[in-house]
């Protein structure tokens, strides 16, 4: 009998211990989430952009609309790169809103305007909630036009649940557990998370609200917790976005072939000196010699009024350039073809940065040898992608770098002709004033890569 009682006591103790352990385990989701919002105040968050009203009630952040103010953003003070985010929201049926991720606000980009990926909140009949929009940059990246299940998953007037995964160059979203978006894009790798209150028109009702709650994030062991998505990913490399298609942009390079390009001094594309790998066009290293390996390449077509965008990536000490209004019949000898040049350079390491007939005119994004770029230009680190943007309309030309205008000039003006007369181009006839010309990527003997080459033309 003693043995039996003793065994019963041990069993009872074991059961109690097991119950104690069980009570310590989290109920439901075992994921080690970290709260982004403490449920009591907006500690750790900062409002930028517009002047919409934000407050905390019943463990929720509430944003309400205000007239005569731009889009407002309640942003995390901490920056995030790779993460998994889950939250709930309830929105007025007349509002448009969104969750910003990997977003930024810098003085050099449209005077601090918030820009970056936005996970859409759309209670309208369009029903694109959990689609991906690129705020203040490229517009729609992943609309839900062909995803009926996700469109129907939104609950009008009720709490909706989002799951957002941003890992590497992949962004995936779910709305109420239904897969919504799958994007592969490497434009931005880090930034804040923000809760948007959209601006409203003068006739819209002021004070309409959106509520957010249970805002939790995971930043460690992401591969353990990531979910597979059955959706086919949308890729943006060497593709036109929906907004670009509507605005008349065209791909100038297809990402795989040499179609539309030839050597500047050849009838066909160079047989050496240039490689195409994984959607990237690269001029290879050849000891820094100008046009001595494969040589410059140019478009087969010529262009007059245009906008040109090119992503480029340089290596340490590299030199290259994007030329426009190029006449390939000039300079059939050694060296590069002749045209206006958007300079590509490692300013810190290449000696050309300190040379030029006009001070600073051979630095990155400058009009080579003629006009220096703004000294406050935003430059991404070596090995990262930068975006060159050239706008030329009726003689007025602008150079942009990473969203900032860094110089402008009138190529038909007396001031421009004076600059040319003082430069290395003074002996070339009609330099910079051709009605049309080729666009050129320069071989200067250093390894430089290009992708997302796009153009928009106008009369």
GILINQUI-V307319 format. One line per field, one symbol per residue. phi: phi as a letter, one per 20 degrees, with the letter a starting at -180 (. if undefined). Layout:
phi=???
This chain:
phi=.ffffffffffffffffffffffeffenfefffdfecendbdfnccecnedgecbdblmcecdcfcflbfgdcedffeecdeacccacbccffeecbrdecldbccgedllnffbqfcefdcefffldgmfdddfmcdmfdcfdgddffffeffdfmcfdddccdccmedccccclmegdcbcdbdfcdbredbdedffcffefffnfccdcbleccccdlfffdfdfdffffeddflcefgffffenfcfebenccdgncbffccecfgebncccblmcdceefbmmeflddfnfccffedcdfacccbeccddgmecaaddbledfeeleefnefdrfcefdbeffdefffddofcgmedegmfegmccefgfegedefgneeddecddcblneccdcclndfdabadfdeffffffffddfefeeflfndffcafdcdeedncfcdcblecccdbf
